[in-house]
Amino acid sequence: LILGQYNAQNQLVYKARVTLGLRTGDFAQVKQVPQVETSPMDVSMPSAAPGTIWLAPQLVCTVYFLHKTPA
């Protein structure tokens, strides 16, 4: 998942990628969100992987991590 956060100007800004910790029920919820043709990020972000499926920014989550890397 590619995550974004709204800034003070109400722009969706890239924050991180999440690759682990998703449960089957999480994927079922994600699959119900409408897809969009292009990235919903308002501020530039690192290039997305080929085959990335963009979703309308509707879901809210809290991310916990053991450590944060520059990547």
C-alpha positions as semicolon CSV with decimal commas, in nm:
position;residue;x (nm);y (nm);z (nm)
1;L;0,000;0,000;0,000
2;I;0,117;0,351;-0,075
3;L;0,017;0,587;0,204
4;G;-0,040;0,961;0,199
5;Q;-0,130;1,228;0,450
6;Y;-0,307;1,559;0,397
7;N;-0,090;1,863;0,470
8;A;-0,199;2,208;0,595
9;Q;-0,289;2,308;0,236
10;N;-0,521;2,003;0,210
11;Q;-0,286;1,838;-0,042
12;L;-0,236;1,463;-0,029
13;V;0,138;1,405;0,026
14;Y;0,323;1,073;-0,009
15;K;0,435;0,937;0,329
16;A;0,540;0,573;0,295
17;R;0,484;0,227;0,155
18;V;0,349;-0,055;0,368
19;T;0,433;-0,409;0,266
20;L;0,364;-0,622;0,572
21;G;0,107;-0,656;0,846
22;L;-0,208;-0,666;0,636
23;R;-0,470;-0,925;0,719
24;T;-0,713;-1,092;0,478
25;G;-0,996;-0,871;0,602
26;D;-0,787;-0,562;0,528
27;F;-0,754;-0,664;0,164
28;A;-1,128;-0,725;0,140
29;Q;-1,191;-0,369;0,262
30;V;-0,934;-0,222;0,024
31;K;-1,090;-0,403;-0,274
32;Q;-1,420;-0,219;-0,209
33;V;-1,267;0,128;-0,257
34;P;-1,320;0,280;-0,605
35;Q;-1,015;0,283;-0,831
36;V;-0,886;0,599;-1,000
37;E;-0,680;0,630;-1,320
38;T;-0,384;0,826;-1,183
39;S;-0,210;0,886;-0,852
40;P;-0,426;1,085;-0,609
41;M;-0,112;1,240;-0,458
42;D;-0,107;1,618;-0,502
43;V;0,263;1,646;-0,422
44;S;0,527;1,451;-0,613
45;M;0,629;1,113;-0,480
46;P;0,883;0,843;-0,569
47;S;0,784;0,648;-0,880
48;A;0,528;0,376;-0,822
49;A;0,589;0,014;-0,912
50;P;0,456;-0,107;-1,246
51;G;0,103;-0,239;-1,209
52;T;0,018;-0,011;-0,916
53;I;-0,358;0,016;-0,868
54;W;-0,463;0,360;-0,748
55;L;-0,758;0,394;-0,511
56;A;-0,967;0,696;-0,425
57;P;-0,827;0,835;-0,097
58;Q;-1,109;0,723;0,136
59;L;-0,955;0,483;0,387
60;V;-0,794;0,597;0,711
61;C;-0,540;0,390;0,903
62;T;-0,287;0,406;1,181
63;V;0,054;0,262;1,096
64;Y;0,281;0,115;1,361
65;F;0,641;0,034;1,274
66;L;0,945;-0,114;1,443
67;H;1,185;0,123;1,267
68;K;1,173;0,371;0,986
69;T;1,426;0,362;0,702
70;P;1,508;0,629;0,444
71;A;1,337;0,407;0,181
